[in-house]
């Protein structure tokens, strides 16, 4: 059975993933890294978004929900 904690974690993670993906698309990684293969650039943005969303989710939930607020 899925608890409320997991549902909250998934919703917060998805929100942070969407925000980080949107923010990272503003950076021109093809020019920055001198990579001209767009598949690699898209994969880089996707992986960075996953990592950034995970770090933000852990920080926010640790400072709020898991402390009893």
mmCIF file of the N, C-alpha and C atoms, coordinates in Angstrom:
data_MODEL
# 
_entry.id   MODEL 
# 
loop_
_atom_site.group_PDB 
_atom_site.id 
_atom_site.type_symbol 
_atom_site.label_atom_id 
_atom_site.label_alt_id 
_atom_site.label_comp_id 
_atom_site.label_asym_id 
_atom_site.label_entity_id 
_atom_site.label_seq_id 
_atom_site.pdbx_PDB_ins_code 
_atom_site.Cartn_x 
_atom_site.Cartn_y 
_atom_site.Cartn_z 
_atom_site.occupancy 
_atom_site.B_iso_or_equiv 
_atom_site.pdbx_formal_charge 
_atom_site.auth_seq_id 
_atom_site.auth_comp_id 
_atom_site.auth_asym_id 
_atom_site.auth_atom_id 
_atom_site.pdbx_PDB_model_num 
ATOM 1   N N  . UNK A 1 1  ? 0.837  -1.178 0.000   1.00 0.00 ? 1  UNK A N  1 
ATOM 2   C CA . UNK A 1 1  ? 0.000  0.000  0.000   1.00 0.00 ? 1  UNK A CA 1 
ATOM 3   C C  . UNK A 1 1  ? 0.882  1.243  0.000   1.00 0.00 ? 1  UNK A C  1 
ATOM 4   N N  . UNK A 1 2  ? 0.542  2.182  -0.825  1.00 0.00 ? 2  UNK A N  1 
ATOM 5   C CA . UNK A 1 2  ? 1.309  3.420  -0.927  1.00 0.00 ? 2  UNK A CA 1 
ATOM 6   C C  . UNK A 1 2  ? 0.839  4.380  0.158   1.00 0.00 ? 2  UNK A C  1 
ATOM 7   N N  . UNK A 1 3  ? 1.801  4.875  0.930   1.00 0.00 ? 3  UNK A N  1 
ATOM 8   C CA . UNK A 1 3  ? 1.447  5.792  2.014   1.00 0.00 ? 3  UNK A CA 1 
ATOM 9   C C  . UNK A 1 3  ? 1.435  7.231  1.513   1.00 0.00 ? 3  UNK A C  1 
ATOM 10  N N  . UNK A 1 4  ? 0.991  8.101  2.366   1.00 0.00 ? 4  UNK A N  1 
ATOM 11  C CA . UNK A 1 4  ? 0.905  9.518  2.036   1.00 0.00 ? 4  UNK A CA 1 
ATOM 12  C C  . UNK A 1 4  ? 2.304  10.087 1.817   1.00 0.00 ? 4  UNK A C  1 
ATOM 13  N N  . UNK A 1 5  ? 3.290  9.571  2.541   1.00 0.00 ? 5  UNK A N  1 
ATOM 14  C CA . UNK A 1 5  ? 4.658  10.058 2.395   1.00 0.00 ? 5  UNK A CA 1 
ATOM 15  C C  . UNK A 1 5  ? 5.178  9.853  0.981   1.00 0.00 ? 5  UNK A C  1 
ATOM 16  N N  . UNK A 1 6  ? 4.918  8.683  0.408   1.00 0.00 ? 6  UNK A N  1 
ATOM 17  C CA . UNK A 1 6  ? 5.399  8.404  -0.942  1.00 0.00 ? 6  UNK A CA 1 
ATOM 18  C C  . UNK A 1 6  ? 4.671  9.242  -1.986  1.00 0.00 ? 6  UNK A C  1 
ATOM 19  N N  . UNK A 1 7  ? 3.388  9.438  -1.803  1.00 0.00 ? 7  UNK A N  1 
ATOM 20  C CA . UNK A 1 7  ? 2.631  10.275 -2.740  1.00 0.00 ? 7  UNK A CA 1 
ATOM 21  C C  . UNK A 1 7  ? 3.138  11.707 -2.695  1.00 0.00 ? 7  UNK A C  1 
ATOM 22  N N  . UNK A 1 8  ? 3.370  12.217 -1.494  1.00 0.00 ? 8  UNK A N  1 
ATOM 23  C CA . UNK A 1 8  ? 3.917  13.562 -1.343  1.00 0.00 ? 8  UNK A CA 1 
ATOM 24  C C  . UNK A 1 8  ? 5.298  13.652 -1.976  1.00 0.00 ? 8  UNK A C  1 
ATOM 25  N N  . UNK A 1 9  ? 6.137  12.643 -1.762  1.00 0.00 ? 9  UNK A N  1 
ATOM 26  C CA . UNK A 1 9  ? 7.483  12.629 -2.332  1.00 0.00 ? 9  UNK A CA 1 
ATOM 27  C C  . UNK A 1 9  ? 7.427  12.658 -3.860  1.00 0.00 ? 9  UNK A C  1 
ATOM 28  N N  . UNK A 1 10 ? 6.561  11.866 -4.452  1.00 0.00 ? 10 UNK A N  1 
ATOM 29  C CA . UNK A 1 10 ? 6.451  11.800 -5.908  1.00 0.00 ? 10 UNK A CA 1 
ATOM 30  C C  . UNK A 1 10 ? 5.939  13.114 -6.482  1.00 0.00 ? 10 UNK A C  1 
ATOM 31  N N  . UNK A 1 11 ? 4.960  13.725 -5.833  1.00 0.00 ? 11 UNK A N  1 
ATOM 32  C CA . UNK A 1 11 ? 4.410  14.997 -6.317  1.00 0.00 ? 11 UNK A CA 1 
ATOM 33  C C  . UNK A 1 11 ? 5.456  16.100 -6.226  1.00 0.00 ? 11 UNK A C  1 
ATOM 34  N N  . UNK A 1 12 ? 6.164  16.181 -5.112  1.00 0.00 ? 12 UNK A N  1 
ATOM 35  C CA . UNK A 1 12 ? 7.193  17.211 -4.950  1.00 0.00 ? 12 UNK A CA 1 
ATOM 36  C C  . UNK A 1 12 ? 8.340  16.968 -5.925  1.00 0.00 ? 12 UNK A C  1 
ATOM 37  N N  . UNK A 1 13 ? 8.734  15.716 -6.105  1.00 0.00 ? 13 UNK A N  1 
ATOM 38  C CA . UNK A 1 13 ? 9.814  15.382 -7.035  1.00 0.00 ? 13 UNK A CA 1 
ATOM 39  C C  . UNK A 1 13 ? 9.432  15.752 -8.474  1.00 0.00 ? 13 UNK A C  1 
ATOM 40  N N  . UNK A 1 14 ? 8.204  15.455 -8.869  1.00 0.00 ? 14 UNK A N  1 
ATOM 41  C CA . UNK A 1 14 ? 7.753  15.791 -10.220 1.00 0.00 ? 14 UNK A CA 1 
ATOM 42  C C  . UNK A 1 14 ? 7.718  17.300 -10.439 1.00 0.00 ? 14 UNK A C  1 
ATOM 43  N N  . UNK A 1 15 ? 7.296  18.033 -9.426  1.00 0.00 ? 15 UNK A N  1 
ATOM 44  C CA . UNK A 1 15 ? 7.266  19.495 -9.547  1.00 0.00 ? 15 UNK A CA 1 
ATOM 45  C C  . UNK A 1 15 ? 8.678  20.062 -9.678  1.00 0.00 ? 15 UNK A C  1 
ATOM 46  N N  . UNK A 1 16 ? 9.596  19.578 -8.865  1.00 0.00 ? 16 UNK A N  1 
ATOM 47  C CA . UNK A 1 16 ? 10.975 20.055 -8.956  1.00 0.00 ? 16 UNK A CA 1 
ATOM 48  C C  . UNK A 1 16 ? 11.637 19.609 -10.259 1.00 0.00 ? 16 UNK A C  1 
ATOM 49  N N  . UNK A 1 17 ? 11.274 18.434 -10.754 1.00 0.00 ? 17 UNK A N  1 
ATOM 50  C CA . UNK A 1 17 ? 11.833 17.979 -12.029 1.00 0.00 ? 17 UNK A CA 1 
ATOM 51  C C  . UNK A 1 17 ? 11.365 18.888 -13.161 1.00 0.00 ? 17 UNK A C  1 
ATOM 52  N N  . UNK A 1 18 ? 10.096 19.218 -13.173 1.00 0.00 ? 18 UNK A N  1 
ATOM 53  C CA . UNK A 1 18 ? 9.580  20.097 -14.222 1.00 0.00 ? 18 UNK A CA 1 
ATOM 54  C C  . UNK A 1 18 ? 10.236 21.471 -14.164 1.00 0.00 ? 18 UNK A C  1 
ATOM 55  N N  . UNK A 1 19 ? 10.382 22.006 -12.973 1.00 0.00 ? 19 UNK A N  1 
ATOM 56  C CA . UNK A 1 19 ? 11.020 23.324 -12.823 1.00 0.00 ? 19 UNK A CA 1 
ATOM 57  C C  . UNK A 1 19 ? 12.491 23.284 -13.230 1.00 0.00 ? 19 UNK A C  1 
ATOM 58  N N  . UNK A 1 20 ? 13.209 22.258 -12.820 1.00 0.00 ? 20 UNK A N  1 
ATOM 59  C CA . UNK A 1 20 ? 14.631 22.185 -13.150 1.00 0.00 ? 20 UNK A CA 1 
ATOM 60  C C  . UNK A 1 20 ? 14.844 21.908 -14.636 1.00 0.00 ? 20 UNK A C  1 
ATOM 61  N N  . UNK A 1 21 ? 13.977 21.109 -15.240 1.00 0.00 ? 21 UNK A N  1 
ATOM 62  C CA . UNK A 1 21 ? 14.098 20.849 -16.669 1.00 0.00 ? 21 UNK A CA 1 
ATOM 63  C C  . UNK A 1 21 ? 13.843 22.122 -17.466 1.00 0.00 ? 21 UNK A C  1 
ATOM 64  N N  . UNK A 1 22 ? 12.837 22.876 -17.051 1.00 0.00 ? 22 UNK A N  1 
ATOM 65  C CA . UNK A 1 22 ? 12.529 24.139 -17.712 1.00 0.00 ? 22 UNK A CA 1 
ATOM 66  C C  . UNK A 1 22 ? 13.687 25.131 -17.552 1.00 0.00 ? 22 UNK A C  1 
ATOM 67  N N  . UNK A 1 23 ? 14.262 25.177 -16.362 1.00 0.00 ? 23 UNK A N  1 
ATOM 68  C CA . UNK A 1 23 ? 15.363 26.111 -16.112 1.00 0.00 ? 23 UNK A CA 1 
ATOM 69  C C  . UNK A 1 23 ? 16.625 25.712 -16.873 1.00 0.00 ? 23 UNK A C  1 
ATOM 70  N N  . UNK A 1 24 ? 16.907 24.435 -16.966 1.00 0.00 ? 24 UNK A N  1 
ATOM 71  C CA . UNK A 1 24 ? 18.134 23.990 -17.643 1.00 0.00 ? 24 UNK A CA 1 
ATOM 72  C C  . UNK A 1 24 ? 18.037 24.078 -19.160 1.00 0.00 ? 24 UNK A C  1 
ATOM 73  N N  . UNK A 1 25 ? 16.842 24.171 -19.706 1.00 0.00 ? 25 UNK A N  1 
ATOM 74  C CA . UNK A 1 25 ? 16.733 24.328 -21.152 1.00 0.00 ? 25 UNK A CA 1 
ATOM 75  C C  . UNK A 1 25 ? 17.163 25.715 -21.608 1.00 0.00 ? 25 UNK A C  1 
ATOM 76  N N  . UNK A 1 26 ? 17.286 26.645 -20.672 1.00 0.00 ? 26 UNK A N  1 
ATOM 77  C CA . UNK A 1 26 ? 17.757 27.990 -21.028 1.00 0.00 ? 26 UNK A CA 1 
ATOM 78  C C  . UNK A 1 26 ? 19.257 28.016 -21.303 1.00 0.00 ? 26 UNK A C  1 
ATOM 79  N N  . UNK A 1 27 ? 19.988 27.031 -20.798 1.00 0.00 ? 27 UNK A N  1 
ATOM 80  C CA . UNK A 1 27 ? 21.434 26.970 -20.997 1.00 0.00 ? 27 UNK A CA 1 
ATOM 81  C C  . UNK A 1 27 ? 21.718 26.255 -22.310 1.00 0.00 ? 27 UNK A C  1 
ATOM 82  N N  . UNK A 1 28 ? 22.577 26.830 -23.127 1.00 0.00 ? 28 UNK A N  1 
ATOM 83  C CA . UNK A 1 28 ? 22.949 26.225 -24.405 1.00 0.00 ? 28 UNK A CA 1 
ATOM 84  C C  . UNK A 1 28 ? 24.129 25.273 -24.174 1.00 0.00 ? 28 UNK A C  1 
ATOM 85  N N  . UNK A 1 29 ? 23.822 24.027 -23.794 1.00 0.00 ? 29 UNK A N  1 
ATOM 86  C CA . UNK A 1 29 ? 24.865 23.064 -23.471 1.00 0.00 ? 29 UNK A CA 1 
ATOM 87  C C  . UNK A 1 29 ? 25.652 22.630 -24.700 1.00 0.00 ? 29 UNK A C  1 
ATOM 88  N N  . UNK A 1 30 ? 25.052 22.671 -25.872 1.00 0.00 ? 30 UNK A N  1 
ATOM 89  C CA . UNK A 1 30 ? 25.770 22.295 -27.093 1.00 0.00 ? 30 UNK A CA 1 
ATOM 90  C C  . UNK A 1 30 ? 26.931 23.256 -27.341 1.00 0.00 ? 30 UNK A C  1 
ATOM 91  N N  . UNK A 1 31 ? 26.693 24.506 -27.104 1.00 0.00 ? 31 UNK A N  1 
ATOM 92  C CA . UNK A 1 31 ? 27.741 25.510 -27.282 1.00 0.00 ? 31 UNK A CA 1 
ATOM 93  C C  . UNK A 1 31 ? 28.715 25.493 -26.105 1.00 0.00 ? 31 UNK A C  1 
ATOM 94  N N  . UNK A 1 32 ? 28.177 25.298 -24.910 1.00 0.00 ? 32 UNK A N  1 
ATOM 95  C CA . UNK A 1 32 ? 28.983 25.314 -23.700 1.00 0.00 ? 32 UNK A CA 1 
ATOM 96  C C  . UNK A 1 32 ? 29.964 24.142 -23.645 1.00 0.00 ? 32 UNK A C  1 
ATOM 97  N N  . UNK A 1 33 ? 29.506 22.953 -24.020 1.00 0.00 ? 33 UNK A N  1 
ATOM 98  C CA . UNK A 1 33 ? 30.345 21.750 -23.965 1.00 0.00 ? 33 UNK A CA 1 
ATOM 99  C C  . UNK A 1 33 ? 30.948 21.384 -25.317 1.00 0.00 ? 33 UNK A C  1 
ATOM 100 N N  . UNK A 1 34 ? 30.626 22.142 -26.342 1.00 0.00 ? 34 UNK A N  1 
ATOM 101 C CA . UNK A 1 34 ? 31.091 21.876 -27.703 1.00 0.00 ? 34 UNK A CA 1 
ATOM 102 C C  . UNK A 1 34 ? 30.675 20.480 -28.184 1.00 0.00 ? 34 UNK A C  1 
ATOM 103 N N  . UNK A 1 35 ? 29.424 20.129 -27.883 1.00 0.00 ? 35 UNK A N  1 
ATOM 104 C CA . UNK A 1 35 ? 28.834 18.865 -28.337 1.00 0.00 ? 35 UNK A CA 1 
ATOM 105 C C  . UNK A 1 35 ? 27.769 19.219 -29.368 1.00 0.00 ? 35 UNK A C  1 
ATOM 106 N N  . UNK A 1 36 ? 27.872 18.644 -30.546 1.00 0.00 ? 36 UNK A N  1 
ATOM 107 C CA . UNK A 1 36 ? 26.910 18.972 -31.598 1.00 0.00 ? 36 UNK A CA 1 
ATOM 108 C C  . UNK A 1 36 ? 25.871 17.876 -31.824 1.00 0.00 ? 36 UNK A C  1 
ATOM 109 N N  . UNK A 1 37 ? 25.923 16.832 -31.017 1.00 0.00 ? 37 UNK A N  1 
ATOM 110 C CA . UNK A 1 37 ? 24.935 15.768 -31.082 1.00 0.00 ? 37 UNK A CA 1 
ATOM 111 C C  . UNK A 1 37 ? 23.796 16.117 -30.117 1.00 0.00 ? 37 UNK A C  1 
ATOM 112 N N  . UNK A 1 38 ? 22.635 16.457 -30.649 1.00 0.00 ? 38 UNK A N  1 
ATOM 113 C CA . UNK A 1 38 ? 21.523 16.914 -29.811 1.00 0.00 ? 38 UNK A CA 1 
ATOM 114 C C  . UNK A 1 38 ? 20.984 15.828 -28.889 1.00 0.00 ? 38 UNK A C  1 
ATOM 115 N N  . UNK A 1 39 ? 21.138 14.568 -29.256 1.00 0.00 ? 39 UNK A N  1 
ATOM 116 C CA . UNK A 1 39 ? 20.679 13.492 -28.377 1.00 0.00 ? 39 UNK A CA 1 
ATOM 117 C C  . UNK A 1 39 ? 21.490 13.489 -27.082 1.00 0.00 ? 39 UNK A C  1 
ATOM 118 N N  . UNK A 1 40 ? 22.790 13.720 -27.193 1.00 0.00 ? 40 UNK A N  1 
ATOM 119 C CA . UNK A 1 40 ? 23.640 13.767 -26.003 1.00 0.00 ? 40 UNK A CA 1 
ATOM 120 C C  . UNK A 1 40 ? 23.328 14.995 -25.154 1.00 0.00 ? 40 UNK A C  1 
ATOM 121 N N  . UNK A 1 41 ? 23.043 16.100 -25.793 1.00 0.00 ? 41 UNK A N  1 
ATOM 122 C CA . UNK A 1 41 ? 22.697 17.321 -25.066 1.00 0.00 ? 41 UNK A CA 1 
ATOM 123 C C  . UNK A 1 41 ? 21.380 17.135 -24.321 1.00 0.00 ? 41 UNK A C  1 
ATOM 124 N N  . UNK A 1 42 ? 20.397 16.545 -24.972 1.00 0.00 ? 42 UNK A N  1 
ATOM 125 C CA . UNK A 1 42 ? 19.109 16.294 -24.324 1.00 0.00 ? 42 UNK A CA 1 
ATOM 126 C C  . UNK A 1 42 ? 19.246 15.318 -23.162 1.00 0.00 ? 42 UNK A C  1 
ATOM 127 N N  . UNK A 1 43 ? 20.081 14.302 -23.318 1.00 0.00 ? 43 UNK A N  1 
ATOM 128 C CA . UNK A 1 43 ? 20.319 13.353 -22.235 1.00 0.00 ? 43 UNK A CA 1 
ATOM 129 C C  . UNK A 1 43 ? 21.013 14.042 -21.062 1.00 0.00 ? 43 UNK A C  1 
ATOM 130 N N  . UNK A 1 44 ? 21.951 14.926 -21.351 1.00 0.00 ? 44 UNK A N  1 
ATOM 131 C CA . UNK A 1 44 ? 22.633 15.673 -20.297 1.00 0.00 ? 44 UNK A CA 1 
ATOM 132 C C  . UNK A 1 44 ? 21.654 16.541 -19.518 1.00 0.00 ? 44 UNK A C  1 
ATOM 133 N N  . UNK A 1 45 ? 20.790 17.248 -20.205 1.00 0.00 ? 45 UNK A N  1 
ATOM 134 C CA . UNK A 1 45 ? 19.791 18.091 -19.540 1.00 0.00 ? 45 UNK A CA 1 
ATOM 135 C C  . UNK A 1 45 ? 18.841 17.234 -18.709 1.00 0.00 ? 45 UNK A C  1 
ATOM 136 N N  . UNK A 1 46 ? 18.426 16.087 -19.245 1.00 0.00 ? 46 UNK A N  1 
ATOM 137 C CA . UNK A 1 46 ? 17.527 15.185 -18.517 1.00 0.00 ? 46 UNK A CA 1 
ATOM 138 C C  . UNK A 1 46 ? 18.175 14.660 -17.243 1.00 0.00 ? 46 UNK A C  1 
ATOM 139 N N  . UNK A 1 47 ? 19.434 14.219 -17.349 1.00 0.00 ? 47 UNK A N  1 
ATOM 140 C CA . UNK A 1 47 ? 20.129 13.678 -16.174 1.00 0.00 ? 47 UNK A CA 1 
ATOM 141 C C  . UNK A 1 47 ? 20.396 14.760 -15.127 1.00 0.00 ? 47 UNK A C  1 
ATOM 142 N N  . UNK A 1 48 ? 20.771 15.945 -15.564 1.00 0.00 ? 48 UNK A N  1 
ATOM 143 C CA . UNK A 1 48 ? 20.973 17.044 -14.619 1.00 0.00 ? 48 UNK A CA 1 
ATOM 144 C C  . UNK A 1 48 ? 19.666 17.438 -13.937 1.00 0.00 ? 48 UNK A C  1 
ATOM 145 N N  . UNK A 1 49 ? 18.569 17.376 -14.668 1.00 0.00 ? 49 UNK A N  1 
ATOM 146 C CA . UNK A 1 49 ? 17.264 17.684 -14.087 1.00 0.00 ? 49 UNK A CA 1 
ATOM 147 C C  . UNK A 1 49 ? 16.865 16.654 -13.044 1.00 0.00 ? 49 UNK A C  1 
ATOM 148 N N  . UNK A 1 50 ? 17.130 15.392 -13.319 1.00 0.00 ? 50 UNK A N  1 
ATOM 149 C CA . UNK A 1 50 ? 16.838 14.343 -12.336 1.00 0.00 ? 50 UNK A CA 1 
ATOM 150 C C  . UNK A 1 50 ? 17.631 14.564 -11.053 1.00 0.00 ? 50 UNK A C  1 
ATOM 151 N N  . UNK A 1 51 ? 18.913 14.844 -11.199 1.00 0.00 ? 51 UNK A N  1 
ATOM 152 C CA . UNK A 1 51 ? 19.768 15.034 -10.025 1.00 0.00 ? 51 UNK A CA 1 
ATOM 153 C C  . UNK A 1 51 ? 19.354 16.277 -9.240  1.00 0.00 ? 51 UNK A C  1 
ATOM 154 N N  . UNK A 1 52 ? 19.100 17.364 -9.935  1.00 0.00 ? 52 UNK A N  1 
ATOM 155 C CA . UNK A 1 52 ? 18.710 18.598 -9.264  1.00 0.00 ? 52 UNK A CA 1 
ATOM 156 C C  . UNK A 1 52 ? 17.366 18.447 -8.569  1.00 0.00 ? 52 UNK A C  1 
ATOM 157 N N  . UNK A 1 53 ? 16.431 17.765 -9.195  1.00 0.00 ? 53 UNK A N  1 
ATOM 158 C CA . UNK A 1 53 ? 15.117 17.545 -8.585  1.00 0.00 ? 53 UNK A CA 1 
ATOM 159 C C  . UNK A 1 53 ? 15.238 16.666 -7.347  1.00 0.00 ? 53 UNK A C  1 
ATOM 160 N N  . UNK A 1 54 ? 16.086 15.653 -7.391  1.00 0.00 ? 54 UNK A N  1 
ATOM 161 C CA . UNK A 1 54 ? 16.276 14.781 -6.225  1.00 0.00 ? 54 UNK A CA 1 
ATOM 162 C C  . UNK A 1 54 ? 16.871 15.559 -5.055  1.00 0.00 ? 54 UNK A C  1 
ATOM 163 N N  . UNK A 1 55 ? 17.891 16.384 -5.329  1.00 0.00 ? 55 UNK A N  1 
ATOM 164 C CA . UNK A 1 55 ? 18.518 17.158 -4.256  1.00 0.00 ? 55 UNK A CA 1 
ATOM 165 C C  . UNK A 1 55 ? 17.536 18.160 -3.648  1.00 0.00 ? 55 UNK A C  1 
ATOM 166 N N  . UNK A 1 56 ? 16.765 18.826 -4.476  1.00 0.00 ? 56 UNK A N  1 
ATOM 167 C CA . UNK A 1 56 ? 15.789 19.804 -3.969  1.00 0.00 ? 56 UNK A CA 1 
ATOM 168 C C  . UNK A 1 56 ? 14.681 19.123 -3.179  1.00 0.00 ? 56 UNK A C  1 
ATOM 169 N N  . UNK A 1 57 ? 14.220 17.983 -3.661  1.00 0.00 ? 57 UNK A N  1 
ATOM 170 C CA . UNK A 1 57 ? 13.164 17.251 -2.961  1.00 0.00 ? 57 UNK A CA 1 
ATOM 171 C C  . UNK A 1 57 ? 13.640 16.787 -1.594  1.00 0.00 ? 57 UNK A C  1 
ATOM 172 N N  . UNK A 1 58 ? 14.836 16.227 -1.533  1.00 0.00 ? 58 UNK A N  1 
ATOM 173 C CA . UNK A 1 58 ? 15.375 15.769 -0.254  1.00 0.00 ? 58 UNK A CA 1 
ATOM 174 C C  . UNK A 1 58 ? 15.556 16.930 0.711   1.00 0.00 ? 58 UNK A C  1 
ATOM 175 N N  . UNK A 1 59 ? 16.039 18.052 0.223   1.00 0.00 ? 59 UNK A N  1 
ATOM 176 C CA . UNK A 1 59 ? 16.256 19.206 1.092   1.00 0.00 ? 59 UNK A CA 1 
ATOM 177 C C  . UNK A 1 59 ? 14.931 19.744 1.632   1.00 0.00 ? 59 UNK A C  1 
ATOM 178 N N  . UNK A 1 60 ? 13.959 19.919 0.755   1.00 0.00 ? 60 UNK A N  1 
ATOM 179 C CA . UNK A 1 60 ? 12.680 20.490 1.183   1.00 0.00 ? 60 UNK A CA 1 
ATOM 180 C C  . UNK A 1 60 ? 11.947 19.547 2.127   1.00 0.00 ? 60 UNK A C  1 
ATOM 181 N N  . UNK A 1 61 ? 11.888 18.271 1.806   1.00 0.00 ? 61 UNK A N  1 
ATOM 182 C CA . UNK A 1 61 ? 11.161 17.341 2.666   1.00 0.00 ? 61 UNK A CA 1 
ATOM 183 C C  . UNK A 1 61 ? 11.877 17.098 3.991   1.00 0.00 ? 61 UNK A C  1 
ATOM 184 N N  . UNK A 1 62 ? 13.194 17.140 3.976   1.00 0.00 ? 62 UNK A N  1 
ATOM 185 C CA . UNK A 1 62 ? 13.927 16.975 5.232   1.00 0.00 ? 62 UNK A CA 1 
ATOM 186 C C  . UNK A 1 62 ? 13.717 18.170 6.141   1.00 0.00 ? 62 UNK A C  1 
ATOM 187 N N  . UNK A 1 63 ? 13.690 19.356 5.559   1.00 0.00 ? 63 UNK A N  1 
ATOM 188 C CA . UNK A 1 63 ? 13.520 20.551 6.381   1.00 0.00 ? 63 UNK A CA 1 
ATOM 189 C C  . UNK A 1 63 ? 12.076 20.815 6.800   1.00 0.00 ? 63 UNK A C  1 
ATOM 190 N N  . UNK A 1 64 ? 11.102 20.198 6.151   1.00 0.00 ? 64 UNK A N  1 
ATOM 191 C CA . UNK A 1 64 ? 9.711  20.491 6.481   1.00 0.00 ? 64 UNK A CA 1 
ATOM 192 C C  . UNK A 1 64 ? 8.964  19.243 6.963   1.00 0.00 ? 64 UNK A C  1 
ATOM 193 N N  . UNK A 1 65 ? 8.599  18.374 6.067   1.00 0.00 ? 65 UNK A N  1 
ATOM 194 C CA . UNK A 1 65 ? 7.698  17.252 6.368   1.00 0.00 ? 65 UNK A CA 1 
ATOM 195 C C  . UNK A 1 65 ? 8.302  16.273 7.375   1.00 0.00 ? 65 UNK A C  1 
ATOM 196 N N  . UNK A 1 66 ? 9.554  15.933 7.216   1.00 0.00 ? 66 UNK A N  1 
ATOM 197 C CA . UNK A 1 66 ? 10.172 14.922 8.080   1.00 0.00 ? 66 UNK A CA 1 
ATOM 198 C C  . UNK A 1 66 ? 10.539 15.458 9.460   1.00 0.00 ? 66 UNK A C  1 
ATOM 199 N N  . UNK A 1 67 ? 10.442 16.765 9.657   1.00 0.00 ? 67 UNK A N  1 
ATOM 200 C CA . UNK A 1 67 ? 10.720 17.354 10.967  1.00 0.00 ? 67 UNK A CA 1 
ATOM 201 C C  . UNK A 1 67 ? 9.461  17.512 11.801  1.00 0.00 ? 67 UNK A C  1 
ATOM 202 N N  . UNK A 1 68 ? 8.316  17.148 11.249  1.00 0.00 ? 68 UNK A N  1 
ATOM 203 C CA . UNK A 1 68 ? 7.075  17.177 12.014  1.00 0.00 ? 68 UNK A CA 1 
ATOM 204 C C  . UNK A 1 68 ? 6.249  18.437 11.844  1.00 0.00 ? 68 UNK A C  1 
ATOM 205 N N  . UNK A 1 69 ? 6.585  19.271 10.872  1.00 0.00 ? 69 UNK A N  1 
ATOM 206 C CA . UNK A 1 69 ? 5.809  20.495 10.662  1.00 0.00 ? 69 UNK A CA 1 
ATOM 207 C C  . UNK A 1 69 ? 4.584  20.210 9.837   1.00 0.00 ? 69 UNK A C  1 
# 
